[in-house]
Structure formats: structure tokens, C-alpha cells
């Protein structure tokens, strides 16, 4: 028996309805594209404003920095960002999705540029959108970001313990103007550390992940997270914090002699500063909060110089400028590489 349909019957769409649906889909695409460009323009605006506002404070110190120190600092910053991408990819693999390194870099580094907008949530949203284009379910991309951030925070808190006595003492003495910011930062660290360590245990972390997937109505993990997987992310995170600390050490080394102890303090200080800045959701990329912690850590190495606090602030702001350049370089390179290799699909 042959079944025929007439316009308006269940077997055939009404032309007017089809045209309306097509028009709505086109409007949605244009709206999405407009939002993407607005986000890009907003990020660029905050980047330019941040650099312009801080340039007068940075210029004097910047001129005294040897180009070798600046170059080495930039290389360390780029290395740290690449290693953090590997940490994000490792976290994604633990939640049962595997993508190429270029695709992971595009999602992690390009998406991370949204941190320059006020509110930490924008980076996660952009990473989810880029993850979808790479064939990842939005919840899994978001989950990988949460895992990488959470385990990175745990690693930072542990590393930060090494710099607590020095930073706290110098905040009270040599950098009194920043004492409040440093003390609040250390209290936050002390409160978060036991919670972070508990949540990093694979059995606990698996329950949290399964609860998240249940809340967003997505399939649960087929197998629990393991110590090997968690330690892989933690290992990459520790290496990333080490590179970030070296980035800061090369800058301070241009004006003082911090030595090996200085490396440990720089790693600890940077780990604390970056994570405390992350909680300052109103400030783009933790602007201002991060510098307060770094100044308190750097003042001891500049104590024999007049205006040690001002010099430390100049180095902290120079660090931010170098990190901004590294962000732009790595995001641009990852975008071009992923485009050329066509690395926008999961394996």
C-alpha cells in the first residue's frame, strides 16, 4: 500500500513553517556569531586597558630589566601554559574523552583568554563552546576544566606552604600596605587546603564527578577515577607552577640575587597569588589581588634597594604584562596550529 501525503499532513512540512524554521536557525547563527565577536572585542578591550593603566608603573622597572631576563621569563610563562594544557587534557582523559594536543590547546588556551573579562565564569563558558566544536559534550569539557582547576588549586596550596612564613612576615614589616591582602590570601589557603586534599582522593572525587553528571542528566562514568589519573594531572600542575615560579624568578634575578631559596619562594608565592586572584571574580584575571601577594613575597629580595616596595610592584606588574603577552602568543599559536591540522575533532 502506498501512503501519500498532502501539504500540511504529518508527512510533509508546511512551506511557511519550514521557511520560518530556517529563518529562526539563521538568526540564531548570526546571534551566536555576534556574541562571539563581542566577547573577543571585550577581552581585547580589557587587555589594552590593563596594559595602558599599568604602563607608567611598569616602565621604570621594565627599563632596568635585561632583555635576557625578559626573554627567559616569557619562555617560562609559555612553557607553563603549555603544561597546563596537558593537565587539562589529562583531566579530560580521566572522564573518558581523548583529544589531540592541538585541539586541547585550542580549547584550553583560546578559551582561557576570557579570564580577562570580569567574572571567572567566562573562561569556562568559552572553553565549553570550543569543546563542543571539537566534538565534546559541554558537561565533559566543563568537568575537565573543573578537575584541572581543582587539582591545580590543591597542588598550588601544597606548594604555597613553603612561602607562607616569609610572605606573612614581610607583609607585616616591609610591605605593610599589602598586609591585608596577603593575610586574607593565607587564611583562604589554610581553610581550603584540607578540603582540597580530601576532594583530591580518587574515591571522593569520583563521587563528586558522578553527582555532577547526574545533576546535568548525563551518563555516569563507566569506571572510577584512579590514583594514576589524579597524580598525572597533579604532576603536570606541579610542573606548571614550577615554570610560573621560574618566570617570576628570572625577573627578580635581574635586580637582585634571590638564589635557590628565591626559586622556592617564587613558586610558592606565584601559586598562592594566582589562585587567590581566581577567587576575585569581579576583577579581570585577578587584577590587583595577585600583585599584592607577589609584592609581599618579592620585597625581601629588594630590601637593600631604596623604594623596595615600589620596585617589587614594578616587577609584579611586569610579570602581568609578560603573562598577557604569553597568553596572546599561546592562544594565537594554538588557534593557527589547530586550524592547519584540522584538529577539531575527538579521536
C-alpha positions as CSV (number, residue, x, y, z in Angstrom):
1,X,0.0,0.0,0.0
2,X,1.4,3.4,-0.9
3,X,0.9,6.2,1.5
4,X,0.6,9.7,0.1
5,X,0.8,13.0,1.9
6,X,-0.6,16.4,1.3
7,X,0.8,19.7,2.3
8,X,0.0,20.2,6.0
9,X,-0.2,16.5,6.7
10,X,2.1,14.8,9.2
11,X,4.3,13.5,6.4
12,X,5.2,16.9,4.9
13,X,6.2,20.2,6.5
14,X,4.2,23.2,5.6
15,X,6.3,25.6,3.4
16,X,5.6,28.6,5.7
17,X,6.7,26.7,8.8
18,X,9.8,25.4,7.1
19,X,10.7,28.9,6.0
20,X,10.1,30.2,9.5
21,X,12.3,27.5,11.0
22,X,15.1,28.2,8.5
23,X,14.8,31.9,9.3
24,X,15.0,31.2,13.0
25,X,18.0,29.0,12.6
26,X,19.8,31.7,10.5
27,X,19.0,34.3,13.1
28,X,20.4,32.1,15.9
29,X,23.6,31.5,13.9
30,X,24.1,35.3,13.5
31,X,23.3,35.9,17.1
32,X,25.8,33.3,18.2
33,X,28.5,34.8,15.9
34,X,27.7,38.3,17.2
35,X,28.1,37.2,20.8
36,X,31.5,35.5,20.0
37,X,32.8,38.7,18.4
38,X,31.5,40.8,21.3
39,X,33.4,38.5,23.7
40,X,36.6,38.8,21.6
41,X,36.3,42.6,21.5
42,X,35.6,42.8,25.2
43,X,38.6,40.7,26.0
44,X,40.8,42.8,23.7
45,X,39.4,46.0,25.4
46,X,40.3,44.7,28.9
47,X,43.7,43.6,27.8
48,X,44.5,47.0,26.3
49,X,43.1,48.9,29.2
50,X,45.0,46.8,31.7
51,X,48.3,47.4,29.9
52,X,47.7,51.1,29.5
53,X,46.7,51.7,33.1
54,X,49.7,49.8,34.4
55,X,52.3,51.0,32.0
56,X,53.5,54.1,33.9
57,X,54.2,51.9,37.0
58,X,56.0,49.2,35.0
59,X,58.1,51.4,32.7
60,X,60.8,52.4,35.2
61,X,61.4,48.8,36.4
62,X,61.0,47.5,32.8
63,X,63.8,49.6,31.5
64,X,66.1,48.2,34.2
65,X,65.4,44.6,33.2
66,X,67.9,42.9,30.9
67,X,66.4,41.6,27.7
68,X,67.8,38.1,28.5
69,X,65.7,38.1,31.8
70,X,62.6,39.2,29.9
71,X,63.1,36.6,27.2
72,X,63.7,33.8,29.7
73,X,60.7,34.9,31.8
74,X,58.5,34.8,28.7
75,X,59.7,31.3,27.7
76,X,58.9,30.0,31.2
77,X,55.5,31.5,31.0
78,X,54.8,29.9,27.7
79,X,56.1,26.6,28.9
80,X,53.8,26.8,32.0
81,X,50.7,27.5,29.8
82,X,51.6,24.5,27.6
83,X,52.0,22.2,30.6
84,X,48.7,23.4,32.0
85,X,47.1,22.4,28.7
86,X,48.5,18.9,29.2
87,X,47.0,18.9,32.7
88,X,43.6,19.8,31.2
89,X,43.9,17.1,28.6
90,X,44.8,14.5,31.2
91,X,41.8,15.5,33.3
92,X,39.6,15.2,30.2
93,X,41.0,11.7,29.5
94,X,40.1,10.7,33.1
95,X,36.5,11.5,32.3
96,X,36.6,9.2,29.3
97,X,37.3,11.6,26.4
98,X,40.5,11.9,24.5
99,X,41.5,14.6,22.1
100,X,44.7,15.6,20.3
101,X,47.1,18.1,21.9
102,X,46.4,20.8,19.3
103,X,42.7,20.5,19.9
104,X,43.2,20.6,23.7
105,X,45.4,23.7,23.3
106,X,42.8,25.5,21.3
107,X,40.1,24.8,23.9
108,X,42.2,25.5,26.9
109,X,44.3,28.4,25.8
110,X,41.9,30.3,23.5
111,X,39.1,29.7,25.9
112,X,41.3,30.8,28.8
113,X,41.6,34.3,27.2
114,X,38.1,35.0,28.6
115,X,39.6,35.2,32.1
116,X,40.4,38.9,31.2
117,X,36.7,39.6,31.5
118,X,35.3,40.4,35.0
119,X,33.9,37.1,36.3
120,X,35.8,33.8,36.3
121,X,32.9,32.1,34.6
122,X,33.5,33.4,31.1
123,X,36.6,31.3,30.6
124,X,34.6,28.1,31.4
125,X,31.8,29.1,29.1
126,X,34.2,29.8,26.2
127,X,36.0,26.5,26.8
128,X,32.7,24.7,26.7
129,X,31.8,26.3,23.4
130,X,35.1,25.5,21.9
131,X,34.9,22.0,23.3
132,X,31.5,21.5,21.6
133,X,33.1,22.5,18.3
134,X,35.7,19.8,18.9
135,X,33.0,17.2,19.4
136,X,33.0,17.2,23.2
137,X,29.8,17.2,25.2
138,X,29.6,20.6,27.0
139,X,29.4,19.0,30.5
140,X,32.5,16.9,29.9
141,X,34.5,19.9,28.7
142,X,33.3,21.8,31.8
143,X,34.1,18.9,34.0
144,X,37.6,18.6,32.7
145,X,38.1,22.3,33.4
146,X,36.8,21.9,36.9
147,X,39.1,18.9,37.6
148,X,42.2,20.6,36.2
149,X,41.4,23.8,38.1
150,X,40.6,21.9,41.4
151,X,43.6,19.6,41.3
152,X,45.8,22.6,40.2
153,X,44.5,24.5,43.2
154,X,45.3,21.6,45.5
155,X,48.8,21.4,44.1
156,X,49.2,25.2,44.5
157,X,48.1,25.1,48.1
158,X,50.7,22.4,48.9
159,X,53.5,24.3,47.1
160,X,52.4,27.5,48.7
161,X,53.1,26.3,52.2
162,X,56.8,26.8,51.6
163,X,56.4,30.6,51.2
164,X,53.9,31.3,54.0
165,X,56.4,32.3,56.8
166,X,58.3,34.7,54.5
167,X,55.3,36.3,52.9
168,X,53.5,36.8,56.2
169,X,56.5,38.3,58.0
170,X,57.3,40.7,55.1
171,X,53.7,41.7,54.7
172,X,53.8,42.9,58.3
173,X,57.2,44.6,58.0
174,X,58.5,45.6,54.6
175,X,55.2,45.7,52.6
176,X,52.7,46.9,55.2
177,X,50.4,48.3,52.5
178,X,49.8,44.8,51.2
179,X,49.5,43.1,54.6
180,X,45.7,42.8,54.5
181,X,45.7,41.2,51.0
182,X,48.4,38.7,52.0
183,X,46.8,37.8,55.3
184,X,43.4,37.2,53.7
185,X,45.1,35.1,51.0
186,X,46.9,32.9,53.5
187,X,43.7,32.4,55.6
188,X,41.9,31.4,52.4
189,X,44.7,29.0,51.7
190,X,44.6,27.5,55.2
191,X,40.9,27.0,55.0
192,X,40.9,25.4,51.6
193,X,43.8,23.1,51.9
194,X,42.2,20.3,54.0
195,X,39.1,20.4,51.9
196,X,41.1,20.3,48.7
197,X,43.2,17.4,49.8
198,X,40.1,15.4,50.8
199,X,38.4,16.1,47.4
200,X,41.5,15.0,45.6
201,X,41.2,11.5,46.9
202,X,40.0,9.5,43.8
203,X,37.1,7.8,45.6
204,X,35.8,11.1,46.8
205,X,36.5,12.8,43.5
206,X,34.7,10.1,41.6
207,X,31.6,10.6,43.8
208,X,31.6,14.3,43.1
209,X,32.0,13.8,39.4
210,X,29.2,11.2,39.3
211,X,27.0,13.7,41.3
212,X,27.7,16.4,38.8
213,X,26.9,14.2,35.8
214,X,23.7,13.2,37.5
215,X,22.7,16.8,38.1
216,X,23.2,17.7,34.4
217,X,21.5,14.5,33.4
218,X,24.4,13.0,31.6
219,X,25.6,9.4,31.5
220,X,27.8,8.5,34.5
221,X,31.5,7.5,34.3
222,X,31.9,3.8,33.3
223,X,34.9,3.4,35.6
224,X,36.0,5.4,38.7
225,X,38.9,7.8,38.7
226,X,42.2,6.3,39.8
227,X,45.3,7.5,41.7
228,X,47.3,7.2,38.5
229,X,44.9,9.6,36.7
230,X,44.8,12.1,39.5
231,X,48.5,12.1,40.0
232,X,49.0,12.7,36.3
233,X,47.0,15.9,36.5
234,X,48.8,16.9,39.8
235,X,52.2,16.2,38.2
236,X,51.5,18.4,35.2
237,X,50.1,21.1,37.5
238,X,53.2,21.0,39.8
239,X,55.4,21.4,36.7
240,X,53.3,24.3,35.5
241,X,53.6,26.1,38.9
242,X,57.4,25.5,38.7
243,X,57.6,27.2,35.3
244,X,55.5,30.1,36.6
245,X,57.7,30.5,39.6
246,X,60.8,30.5,37.3
247,X,59.1,33.1,35.2
248,X,59.0,35.4,38.3
249,X,62.4,34.4,39.5
250,X,64.1,35.5,36.2
251,X,62.5,38.9,36.6
252,X,63.7,39.4,40.2
253,X,67.1,37.9,39.3
254,X,67.6,40.9,37.0
255,X,67.7,43.2,40.0
256,X,68.7,41.1,43.0
257,X,70.3,37.7,43.9
258,X,67.4,35.5,45.1
259,X,69.4,32.3,44.8
260,X,67.9,28.8,45.1
261,X,65.8,29.8,48.0
262,X,64.3,32.5,45.9
263,X,63.1,29.9,43.4
264,X,61.1,28.1,46.1
265,X,59.6,31.4,47.4
266,X,58.7,32.5,43.8
267,X,57.0,29.2,43.1
268,X,55.1,29.3,46.4
269,X,54.2,33.0,46.0
270,X,53.0,32.7,42.4
271,X,50.9,29.6,43.2
272,X,49.1,31.4,46.0
273,X,48.8,34.6,44.2
274,X,47.3,33.1,41.0
275,X,44.7,31.0,42.9
276,X,43.7,33.8,45.3
277,X,43.3,36.1,42.3
278,X,41.0,33.4,40.8
279,X,38.5,34.0,43.6
280,X,38.4,37.7,43.0
281,X,35.6,37.2,40.5
282,X,34.9,41.0,40.0
283,X,38.5,41.7,38.9
284,X,39.6,40.6,35.4
285,X,42.2,37.8,35.8
286,X,42.6,38.7,39.5
287,X,43.9,42.2,38.6
288,X,45.3,43.9,41.8
289,X,44.8,40.9,44.1
290,X,47.6,38.9,42.6
291,X,50.0,41.8,42.7
292,X,49.5,42.3,46.4
293,X,50.7,38.8,47.2
294,X,53.6,39.0,44.9
295,X,54.9,42.3,46.2
296,X,55.0,40.9,49.8
297,X,57.0,37.9,48.5
298,X,59.4,40.0,46.5
299,X,60.2,42.8,48.9
300,X,62.8,40.7,50.9
301,X,65.0,40.3,47.8
302,X,65.0,44.1,47.2
303,X,65.4,45.2,50.8
304,X,68.8,46.7,50.1
305,X,67.4,49.0,47.4
306,X,65.6,52.3,48.1
307,X,61.9,52.0,47.4
308,X,61.8,48.2,47.7
309,X,58.0,48.1,47.7
310,X,57.8,50.2,44.5
311,X,60.4,48.1,42.8
312,X,58.6,44.9,43.8
313,X,55.3,46.3,42.5
314,X,57.0,47.1,39.2
315,X,58.2,43.6,38.8
316,X,54.8,42.2,39.7
317,X,53.2,44.4,37.0
318,X,56.0,43.5,34.5
319,X,55.1,39.8,35.3
320,X,51.5,40.5,34.4
321,X,52.4,42.2,31.2
322,X,54.7,39.2,30.2
323,X,51.9,36.8,31.1
324,X,49.5,38.8,28.9
325,X,51.9,38.5,26.0
326,X,52.3,34.8,26.7
327,X,48.5,34.4,26.7
328,X,48.2,36.1,23.3
329,X,51.1,34.2,21.8
330,X,50.0,30.7,23.0
331,X,46.3,31.3,22.2
332,X,47.2,32.6,18.7
333,X,49.7,29.7,18.1
334,X,47.2,27.1,19.2
335,X,44.4,28.5,17.1
336,X,46.6,28.6,13.9
337,X,48.0,25.1,14.6
338,X,44.6,23.5,15.2
339,X,43.3,25.2,12.1
340,X,46.1,23.9,9.9
341,X,46.0,20.4,11.3
342,X,42.2,20.3,11.3
343,X,42.5,19.1,14.9
344,X,38.9,20.0,15.9
345,X,37.6,16.5,16.3
346,X,37.9,13.9,19.0
347,X,39.8,10.7,18.3
